[in-house]
C-alpha cells in the first residue's frame, strides 16, 4: 500500500529503507558518468545538508486550489484527461530512470530530464503531483456538473475525493522528505523492482480514471478508491 503519514506510515517507510534513510544525496553517482553527481534538489544546499521545508506538498496542494479560483474551469473532462495523460507520462519517465539506474539503458532515452538532473526531477515529482491535485484534478471534477453530471453527484464525489487527496498528499510528503534526505532511497527501491513514487502516481491516476467515469456516465456512480500495492514497476499501467 502507499505510505500513510502516520507513525505507522513512518515505521513502514523506515522498514523499507532500512539504515539508508539519512544517506547523503551526493553519494550516488549516475551510471555511465562516474565523475559527476545528480543536480541537487532545491531542498539541498551546496554542502549537501537538508534544508527542510515543512509540509511542502500540502502547501502546493492548497496553492493549486487557490490559483484555480482565479482561473475557474468551464469544462472538466478535458482537464481530467490532461491530468491522466500527464500522470502516465510521469510514470513512464520514472520507469526510464529505473532502467538507467539498473543499467538497462543509458540516459539518452530520458524525455523530461537528463542523466545528470534525474535526481532533481524525481525529487520534484511529489510536489508536482500535489499541485496537480489541487489545481487540475479537483477543479476538473467540480466542473463536470457543466457536462451533464448532477450537482448532487458531483458534490458527493468531490467530498470523497477531497478526503482521498488529503491522504495522498500526506503520503507524497513522506516520499518527498525521504528523497530529499537521499536520492539513494529511491534508487535502491528501483534496483529492487520497487519505488517510493510509482504507487503514489498510480494512486493519483486511479482516482482520475474513476472520476472520468462520471463524465462518461452522467449519472451517480459508486466510486471506491483503493490505494495501489507496492509492487514491481511495469510499463503496462493496466
N, C-alpha and C positions, 0 to 999 in steps of 0.2 A: 504494500500500500504506500501511497505518498506519505511523506513525513508529516506528522502533526506537530504544531508549535505548542506543545505542552511539555512537561517534564518527561513524560513517556516518549514523546516525539524526539526530544533531545537525546534521551538514552538510546533510542533506535539509531539515530544518525551517528552517535558515538560508537555504537556496536558495529556499524557498517565500516566506519572509517578507522577504527582501532586507534593506534597510537599516532596516526599521521594527521590528526585534526589541526595541530598547530605548526605544521611544516611551513617553510618559507616559500613564497611564490617563485622566487628566483632560483630555486634548487632544481627546477625541471628545465632541461634544455630540449628544444624542439628536435624531433628526429631529422636526420639528414642535414642538420645545421648545428653542430655541437659547439660552435663558437659564439652563438647568440642565445638570448633568452627571450621569453614572451614579453610583449609590451605589457606594462603593468596596468591593472585596472585602476580606475580613478581613486579607489579607496586605499591604494598603496602608495606611500611616498617613495622617493628615490633610494632610501635606505632599506626599503622592504618592510617597514613597520606598518601595522594596521591602523588606519585612521577610521575608526568605526562610526558609521552613521546609523543611528538607532532607527529601526523600522522604516528603512528607505522604501521598501516595496509598498507598505501601507500608505506612505506619503505619495508615491507615484499613482497608486490606485485612486486615492482621494483627489489628487490633482487632475487626473484624467477626467473624472466626473465633473469637476469644476470647470475645466476648459470646455467640455462639451456643452455646458449650459450656455456658453456664448455662441455656439455653433450647433444648434439643435438639428437632429435628423428628421427629414420628412418621410423617409422610407427606411426600412430596417433590413430587408432581406439582402440587398446588395452589399450592405456593410457587414453583415454576418458572413456572407460568402467571402468577402475580403479577409475577414479575421481567420476563417478556416484555412484559406489559401496561405496566408502568412504563417500560421502555425505549422502547416505541413512543410513549408519551405524551411522554417526554423528547425524542425525535427530532422529533416534530411541533411541540413548543414551540420547538425550535431553528429549525425551518422558519418558524414565525410570526415569530420575532425577525428572521430573514433578510429576511422581507417588509417588516418595519418599517425595517430598515437600507436596503433598496433602495427605500423609499418606495412600495411596492406597497399597503401598508395602514398604518393608524395603530396605536397601542398598545392600542386598545380590544379587539382580538381576542386579546391575550395571555391565557393561562389560569392560569399558575403564577408569573408575575412581572408587574411593571408596566413601563411605558415607562421610568420613572426608575431602576428597580433591575434592569433586564435584564442589565447588566454583572455585577452580583453573582451573579445566578442562573447565568449562563454560567460564571463563574469557579468555581462550586461543582460543576459537572457532573462533572469528573474524579474529585474526591474522593468524591462520592456513588456513582458507578458502582463505584469501587474498594471501598467499604464493602459495597455490594450483592453484589459477587462473593464476598466472604468471609462475609457474614452470611446470605445467602439462596441464592445460586447453588450453591456447592459443598455446603453442607449439604442443599439440596434434592436434588442429585444423589445424595448418600450415602444419603438416606432412601428412595430408590427401591427399595432391597433389601427394604423392607417392603411393596412393592406388586408383587411378582412378578418383579422383575429379580434375577437370580442375584448372589450376593455376589461371585463371581469377576468377572463383567462390570462390576459397579459399581466394584470395586477397580481394574480395568484402566482404565476410562474416567475415573475420578477422578484417577488419576495423570496421564493425558494432559491432562485439563482443568486440573489444577493447574498444570502447566507452561505452558499457554496463558494462564492467568490471570496468572501471574507476568510473562509477556512483555507482556500487555496493560496491567498496572499500571504497568510502566515507560513505556509509550507514553502512558498517561494522565498520568503525572507530567510528561513533556515538554510536553504540551499545557497542563497546569495552569500550569507555570512561564512559558510563553510568554504566556498570557492574563494572568497576574499582572504580567508585565513591561509589557504594554499591551493593553487590550481591543481596540485598533485592529488588533492582529494577527488576531483572529478576524473583526472587522468587514470588513477588507479581503478576507479569504477569501470571506466571504458576498457581497460585491459582485461577485466574480469567479465566483460559482456554486459555490464550494468551501467547505470548513470544516475546521478542526482537530478539531472534536468529533464531527461526524457519522460519519466512518469508525470511530471508536472505539466509539461507541454501537452502530453496526451490527455490529461485531465481537462485542460482548457479546450482542447479540440473536441473532446467528447461532449462537453457542455454546449459548445457552439453547434455541433451537429444535432443535438437534441432540440435546441431551440429552433433550428431551421425547419424541424418537422412542423412547428406551428405555422410557419409561412406556407407550407405545403398543404396542411390540413384545413387551416382556417377555423378550427374548432378546438374545443377543450381537449387537451392531450395529457395523459398521465406521464409526467417526466420524472423518472427516478435516476438520480445521478449516483454512479458508483465509481470510486476512485480506481485508477488503473493499478495493477500489481507491479511491483518492482521486478522486471524481467529483462532478459537479454534484448538488446536493440535489434530491430528488424526494419529494413527499409520499406516493408509492406505494412502500411499503417493498420489496415484491417483485412 
